[in-house]
Amino acid sequence: MRFEDYRRHDMTALADLVARREVSAAELLETALARSAAVNPQINAITQDLSDFARGELTQASEGPFAGVPFLLKDLGAQLAGTITTGGSRAFKDARAEADSAIVAAYRRAGLIIFGKTNTPEFGLAPVTEPALFGPSRNPWNLDHTPGGSSGGASAAVAAGIVPGAHASDGGGSIRVPASACGLFGLKPSRGRVSFAPAGEGWAGASMQHALTRSVRDCAALLDVVCQPQVGDPYFLAPPERPFAQEIGRDPGKLRIAFTTASLASPELDPQCVRAVRDAAALCESLGHDVTEASLPGDLAALSQAAGVIIAASVAATLDAEAERRGRPFGEDEVEFTTWMSYRRGRELSAPQYVQAVAVVHAFGRAVAGLFADYDILLLSTTGRPPPPVGWLTEDLSQYARRLFSFMSNTQAFNNTGQPAMSVPLAWSEEGLPIGLQFVAPMGEEARLFRLAGQLEQAKPWFDCIAPL
């Protein structure tokens, strides 16, 4: 299959071609591998080659909804039996999985052909993808800029046309930030929608798994594949009224949409992001929705402090568990500087401090839920600025926290509330870099987001907005 033809199809369309025997799964895989060989040296999106495994999977007949479609796993949070999951860290460069995670098992049952793993910052701790282990990923829209993080390898691979969709995860914005940076559609599901079995939930339930895609319908159909609760899951949501894929094209009705040009975790948004929010609000109003400017309730400063406590404690617990397994403690030279600082902080925290932090997070979630008594959707910028240059975050460590939150300004709050949130590629910067707009719905209302996303996709299509790489 010619790459030009491959790129014109989303995952759903490729699966249809395979089902109708107009193309074989082997042809699709070889096309994806050829594209990877051509562009991955420039973008450093794929850090593990699983092509031999993928060719072996072609012999397994599947009738799943994505039978024969090439796919990539993020090198964090998902285990594929027999392969290494590094989490972007030298500390886990030899960590081989004994069994599939529930989400990976679901992908394989659906017929997806996994042929590689994508780059991620160490333990997913940054909104850029520049791990010491593998080096930086680069944005196909401009190779001098970041594709975001922590699912930056995934976003770069999709934007570069290697695959039309890839696995991703989101603990503080790690689906939505790279979606924004690379002009993709990215939805973080509600807490409890996608199981983390058997590894367990991350960051006190703030972390979720799903995907980055070029089309809305692929995102919805992939969520249908993986939203199967597992025995013993600590969080649970009622199943959707109908498959999410059937929400695409349905009338969202007249929605009450609140919007804000605020930056939740830093002093202010970049003016280009402010304009993007106002343009998106005007677009929603033109589609018949009731759009009103509003403010997000809750103590954002307290939330940021509490989230930092939970993340630091989680990093410490992860490294301490690995140290116990291997029988010797970690040294400072085994992880990156910022990870080590987080680890040291986590070791100094007390159990009461952790419990208090979780209580602050829950209180914030209750405060924000009150906003959705009056509104159906909240609209705001996904990021605080367009994607910065590679190396910008760490070039001056004294500015690390300020720069971190000036870019990842508006996403972490909704990891902590657990609400579903999506980044929609509706704007571009003066430099030609993508700017995503974030839409947030009440807990469990992914269907509402999909209906709105389908409407936005029709009103302002982005599928043919192709990165110049």
Solvent accessible surface area in square Angstrom, and as a share of the most:
residue,aa,sasa,rsa
1,M,66,0.30
2,R,143,0.52
3,F,50,0.21
4,E,94,0.42
5,D,34,0.18
6,Y,4,0.02
7,R,27,0.10
8,R,153,0.56
9,H,44,0.20
10,D,8,0.04
11,M,0,0.00
12,T,45,0.26
13,A,21,0.17
14,L,0,0.00
15,A,12,0.09
16,D,61,0.31
17,L,20,0.10
18,V,27,0.16
19,A,81,0.63
20,R,131,0.48
21,R,219,0.80
22,E,107,0.48
23,V,14,0.08
24,S,49,0.31
25,A,22,0.17
26,A,47,0.37
27,E,77,0.34
28,L,0,0.00
29,L,1,0.00
30,E,78,0.35
31,T,10,0.06
32,A,0,0.00
33,L,30,0.15
34,A,63,0.49
35,R,35,0.13
36,S,15,0.09
37,A,75,0.58
38,A,65,0.50
39,V,6,0.03
40,N,26,0.14
41,P,110,0.69
42,Q,82,0.36
43,I,0,0.00
44,N,40,0.20
45,A,0,0.00
46,I,20,0.10
47,T,29,0.17
48,Q,30,0.13
49,D,110,0.57
50,L,20,0.10
51,S,12,0.08
52,D,117,0.61
53,F,55,0.23
54,A,0,0.00
55,R,100,0.37
56,G,39,0.38
57,E,25,0.11
58,L,52,0.26
59,T,107,0.62
60,Q,120,0.53
61,A,109,0.85
62,S,44,0.29
63,E,177,0.79
64,G,17,0.17
65,P,90,0.57
66,F,3,0.01
67,A,21,0.16
68,G,6,0.06
69,V,0,0.00
70,P,0,0.00
71,F,0,0.00
72,L,0,0.00
73,L,0,0.00
74,K,0,0.00
75,D,0,0.00
76,L,38,0.19
77,G,30,0.28
78,A,0,0.00
79,Q,56,0.25
80,L,0,0.00
81,A,39,0.30
82,G,42,0.40
83,T,13,0.07
84,I,34,0.17
85,T,12,0.07
86,T,5,0.03
87,G,6,0.06
88,G,1,0.01
89,S,1,0.00
90,R,88,0.32
91,A,17,0.13
92,F,35,0.15
93,K,104,0.44
94,D,108,0.56
95,A,37,0.29
96,R,151,0.55
97,A,11,0.09
98,E,172,0.77
99,A,63,0.49
100,D,37,0.19
101,S,4,0.02
102,A,21,0.16
103,I,4,0.02
104,V,0,0.00
105,A,28,0.22
106,A,5,0.04
107,Y,1,0.00
108,R,75,0.27
109,R,155,0.57
110,A,3,0.03
111,G,4,0.04
112,L,2,0.01
113,I,11,0.06
114,I,1,0.00
115,F,4,0.02
116,G,0,0.00
117,K,0,0.00
118,T,0,0.00
119,N,0,0.00
120,T,1,0.00
121,P,7,0.04
122,E,5,0.02
123,F,26,0.11
124,G,9,0.09
125,L,44,0.22
126,A,14,0.11
127,P,3,0.02
128,V,6,0.03
129,T,0,0.00
130,E,39,0.17
131,P,2,0.01
132,A,64,0.50
133,L,46,0.23
134,F,62,0.26
135,G,21,0.20
136,P,46,0.29
137,S,0,0.00
138,R,77,0.28
139,N,0,0.00
140,P,2,0.02
141,W,40,0.14
142,N,51,0.26
143,L,59,0.30
144,D,96,0.50
145,H,16,0.07
146,T,0,0.00
147,P,0,0.00
148,G,0,0.00
149,G,1,0.01
150,S,1,0.01
151,S,0,0.00
152,G,0,0.00
153,G,0,0.00
154,A,0,0.00
155,S,0,0.00
156,A,0,0.00
157,A,0,0.00
158,V,0,0.00
159,A,6,0.05
160,A,1,0.01
161,G,4,0.04
162,I,0,0.00
163,V,1,0.01
164,P,4,0.03
165,G,0,0.00
166,A,0,0.00
167,H,0,0.00
168,A,0,0.00
169,S,7,0.04
170,D,0,0.00
171,G,9,0.09
172,G,7,0.07
173,G,2,0.02
174,S,10,0.06
175,I,0,0.00
176,R,0,0.00
177,V,0,0.00
178,P,0,0.00
179,A,0,0.00
180,S,2,0.02
181,A,2,0.01
182,C,1,0.01
183,G,10,0.10
184,L,6,0.03
185,F,0,0.00
186,G,0,0.00
187,L,0,0.00
188,K,0,0.00
189,P,0,0.00
190,S,0,0.00
191,R,39,0.14
192,G,23,0.22
193,R,16,0.06
194,V,12,0.07
195,S,9,0.06
196,F,20,0.08
197,A,22,0.17
198,P,109,0.68
199,A,83,0.64
200,G,36,0.35
201,E,54,0.24
202,G,24,0.23
203,W,45,0.16
204,A,39,0.30
205,G,2,0.02
206,A,6,0.05
207,S,21,0.13
208,M,9,0.04
209,Q,1,0.01
210,H,0,0.00
211,A,0,0.00
212,L,0,0.00
213,T,0,0.00
214,R,17,0.06
215,S,8,0.05
216,V,0,0.00
217,R,104,0.38
218,D,0,0.00
219,C,0,0.00
220,A,0,0.00
221,A,19,0.15
222,L,0,0.00
223,L,0,0.00
224,D,35,0.18
225,V,23,0.13
226,V,6,0.04
227,C,17,0.10
228,Q,87,0.39
229,P,76,0.48
230,Q,62,0.28
231,V,160,0.92
232,G,74,0.71
233,D,34,0.18
234,P,88,0.55
235,Y,77,0.29
236,F,135,0.56
237,L,37,0.18
238,A,72,0.56
239,P,104,0.66
240,P,39,0.25
241,E,154,0.69
242,R,55,0.20
243,P,64,0.40
244,F,2,0.01
245,A,43,0.33
246,Q,104,0.46
247,E,2,0.01
248,I,45,0.23
249,G,72,0.70
250,R,107,0.39
251,D,115,0.60
252,P,17,0.11
253,G,37,0.35
254,K,149,0.63
255,L,10,0.05
256,R,99,0.36
257,I,0,0.00
258,A,0,0.00
259,F,20,0.08
260,T,7,0.04
261,T,28,0.16
262,A,46,0.36
263,S,16,0.11
264,L,18,0.09
265,A,43,0.34
266,S,19,0.12
267,P,133,0.84
268,E,135,0.61
269,L,10,0.05
270,D,39,0.20
271,P,90,0.56
272,Q,37,0.16
273,C,0,0.00
274,V,41,0.24
275,R,120,0.44
276,A,5,0.04
277,V,0,0.00
278,R,112,0.41
279,D,94,0.49
280,A,4,0.03
281,A,7,0.06
282,A,58,0.45
283,L,36,0.18
284,C,0,0.00
285,E,103,0.46
286,S,87,0.56
287,L,54,0.27
288,G,39,0.37
289,H,6,0.03
290,D,70,0.36
291,V,23,0.13
292,T,59,0.35
293,E,92,0.41
294,A,21,0.16
295,S,91,0.59
296,L,21,0.11
297,P,47,0.30
298,G,37,0.35
299,D,89,0.46
300,L,50,0.25
301,A,76,0.59
302,A,34,0.26
303,L,6,0.03
304,S,40,0.26
305,Q,124,0.55
306,A,5,0.04
307,A,4,0.03
308,G,20,0.20
309,V,19,0.11
310,I,5,0.02
311,I,30,0.15
312,A,2,0.02
313,A,21,0.17
314,S,24,0.15
315,V,6,0.03
316,A,6,0.05
317,A,62,0.48
318,T,60,0.35
319,L,0,0.00
320,D,44,0.23
321,A,63,0.48
322,E,20,0.09
323,A,14,0.11
324,E,148,0.66
325,R,177,0.65
326,R,59,0.21
327,G,67,0.65
328,R,133,0.49
329,P,109,0.68
330,F,17,0.07
331,G,26,0.25
332,E,97,0.43
333,D,116,0.60
334,E,39,0.17
335,V,5,0.03
336,E,39,0.17
337,F,106,0.44
338,T,42,0.24
339,T,2,0.01
340,W,32,0.11
341,M,71,0.32
342,S,23,0.15
343,Y,25,0.09
344,R,124,0.45
345,R,97,0.35
346,G,8,0.08
347,R,148,0.54
348,E,133,0.60
349,L,35,0.18
350,S,50,0.33
351,A,76,0.59
352,P,80,0.50
353,Q,81,0.36
354,Y,72,0.27
355,V,98,0.56
356,Q,110,0.49
357,A,6,0.05
358,V,33,0.19
359,A,56,0.44
360,V,53,0.30
361,V,8,0.05
362,H,86,0.38
363,A,57,0.44
364,F,5,0.02
365,G,17,0.16
366,R,174,0.64
367,A,38,0.30
368,V,0,0.00
369,A,59,0.46
370,G,43,0.42
371,L,19,0.10
372,F,21,0.09
373,A,76,0.59
374,D,90,0.47
375,Y,41,0.16
376,D,21,0.11
377,I,0,0.00
378,L,1,0.01
379,L,0,0.00
380,L,0,0.00
381,S,0,0.00
382,T,0,0.00
383,T,2,0.01
384,G,2,0.02
385,R,63,0.23
386,P,10,0.06
387,P,3,0.02
388,P,0,0.00
389,P,58,0.37
390,V,35,0.20
391,G,26,0.25
392,W,35,0.12
393,L,2,0.01
394,T,66,0.38
395,E,120,0.54
396,D,57,0.30
397,L,82,0.41
398,S,93,0.60
399,Q,58,0.26
400,Y,38,0.14
401,A,62,0.48
402,R,141,0.51
403,R,36,0.13
404,L,22,0.11
405,F,49,0.20
406,S,24,0.15
407,F,2,0.01
408,M,20,0.09
409,S,3,0.02
410,N,0,0.00
411,T,0,0.00
412,Q,27,0.12
413,A,7,0.05
414,F,0,0.00
415,N,0,0.00
416,N,8,0.04
417,T,12,0.07
418,G,0,0.00
419,Q,9,0.04
420,P,0,0.00
421,A,0,0.00
422,M,0,0.00
423,S,0,0.00
424,V,0,0.00
425,P,2,0.01
426,L,5,0.03
427,A,18,0.14
428,W,79,0.28
429,S,12,0.08
430,E,140,0.63
431,E,123,0.55
432,G,34,0.33
433,L,1,0.00
434,P,0,0.00
435,I,3,0.01
436,G,0,0.00
437,L,1,0.00
438,Q,0,0.00
439,F,0,0.00
440,V,0,0.00
441,A,0,0.00
442,P,29,0.18
443,M,84,0.37
444,G,24,0.23
445,E,54,0.24
446,E,0,0.00
447,A,19,0.15
448,R,46,0.17
449,L,0,0.00
450,F,0,0.00
451,R,48,0.17
452,L,0,0.00
453,A,0,0.00
454,G,5,0.05
455,Q,44,0.20
456,L,0,0.00
457,E,31,0.14
458,Q,150,0.67
459,A,46,0.36
460,K,93,0.39
461,P,93,0.59
462,W,7,0.02
463,F,44,0.18
464,D,124,0.64
465,C,58,0.35
466,I,71,0.36
467,A,5,0.04
468,P,103,0.65
469,L,47,0.24
